[in-house]
Amino acid sequence: MIAIGSIDKRNRLDEEVFTYRVTKDNKVFISYMGRQVTSLAGKEADKFLSRISGVDFKTAQLAMAKVTGNFKRGNEKDSKRE
């Protein structure tokens, strides 16, 4: 298993930035800070749900970050321009 500390250097996964919900037809919707960013269905949804079942909070946050894909580049920063 990969050490989360080496991946989450800014400690963003300590916060609940990612959430997910499962529908009756077993679709998974993943949100980042309240906004839906991706959805999973079929085998992808089953794989995701089995991956996060029984894991701690931070590991679940990391799994959701990896599923969304584009969040590993640091683009999750606020979009405020100064």
Secondary structure in CASP SS format (residue, H / E / C, confidence):
PFRMAT SS
TARGET T0000
AUTHOR 0000-0000-0000
METHOD secondary structure of the structure
MODEL  1
M C 1.00
I C 1.00
A C 1.00
I H 1.00
G H 1.00
S H 1.00
I H 1.00
D C 1.00
K C 1.00
R C 1.00
N C 1.00
R H 1.00
L H 1.00
D H 1.00
E C 1.00
E C 1.00
V C 1.00
F E 1.00
T E 1.00
Y E 1.00
R E 1.00
V E 1.00
T C 1.00
K C 1.00
D C 1.00
N C 1.00
K C 1.00
V E 1.00
F E 1.00
I E 1.00
S E 1.00
Y E 1.00
M C 1.00
G C 1.00
R E 1.00
Q E 1.00
V E 1.00
T E 1.00
S E 1.00
L E 1.00
A C 1.00
G C 1.00
K H 1.00
E H 1.00
A H 1.00
D H 1.00
K H 1.00
F H 1.00
L H 1.00
S H 1.00
R H 1.00
I H 1.00
S C 1.00
G C 1.00
V C 1.00
D C 1.00
F H 1.00
K H 1.00
T H 1.00
A H 1.00
Q H 1.00
L H 1.00
A H 1.00
M H 1.00
A H 1.00
K H 1.00
V H 1.00
T H 1.00
G C 1.00
N H 1.00
F H 1.00
K H 1.00
R H 1.00
G C 1.00
N C 1.00
E C 1.00
K C 1.00
D C 1.00
S C 1.00
K C 1.00
R C 1.00
E C 1.00
END
